[in-house]
């Protein structure tokens, strides 16, 4: 169950996190979302990556490396943001993996701001991964390690959230 004031997990009449007291009718949201597992999340991400490969390659071929990469990143952002902010909160990968992205506090559809934050973190990995070899190797390694930690974070987070989920205040649930 979740506190209707702060959204934290709670099973008592007084929230342990924010101290809010629940009334008789608004006690605690009794519908607990079923969080998506790590493999479901990985599956959805891989499927979305496959879906986005063709447009990315096409844009790079048609527009050249730099302009094509910029256009591809904009296309990827539009795809993820447009689909995750719809009422079902699902990209094609999420539909196949039977997951959806939700607001961590309310369980409702995420906002455009939340979708942008989620994408920006992932977009930074993508952009920094394409840095020329002249870039500082130490910097590239640190960014790569941060990306790996972000992807593995749901394995030890109680709400199965990545770092980009935590920053955007989102969760991924079973559909």
QUIRADA-V387368 format. One record per backbone hydrogen bond with DSSP energy under -0.5 kcal/mol. NH is the residue of the N-H (numbers start at 0). CO is the residue of the C=O. Records with the same first field share a line. If there is no record, write none. Layout:
NH->CO  CO
This chain:
1->28
2->7
3->26
6->2
9->0
14->12  19
18->14
21->12
28->1
29->27
31->29
34->32
35->171
40->36
41->37
42->38
43->39
44->40
45->41
46->42
47->43
48->44
49->45
50->46
51->47
52->48  49
53->49
54->50
55->51
56->52
57->53
58->54
59->55
60->56
61->57
62->58
63->59
67->63
68->64
69->65
70->66
71->67
72->68
73->69
74->70
75->71
76->72
77->73
78->74
79->75
80->76
81->77
82->78
83->79
84->80
85->82
88->85
89->82
94->90
95->91
96->92
97->93  94
98->93
99->172
100->88
101->170
102->107
103->168
106->102
109->83
114->110
115->111
116->112
117->113
118->114
119->115
120->116
121->117
122->118
123->119
124->120
125->121
126->122
127->123
128->124
129->126
130->127
134->131
139->135
140->136
141->137
142->138
143->139
144->140
145->141
146->142
147->143
148->144
149->145
150->146
151->147
152->148
154->151
155->152
156->152
159->156
165->161
166->162
167->163
168->164
169->164
170->101
172->99  170
173->33
174->97
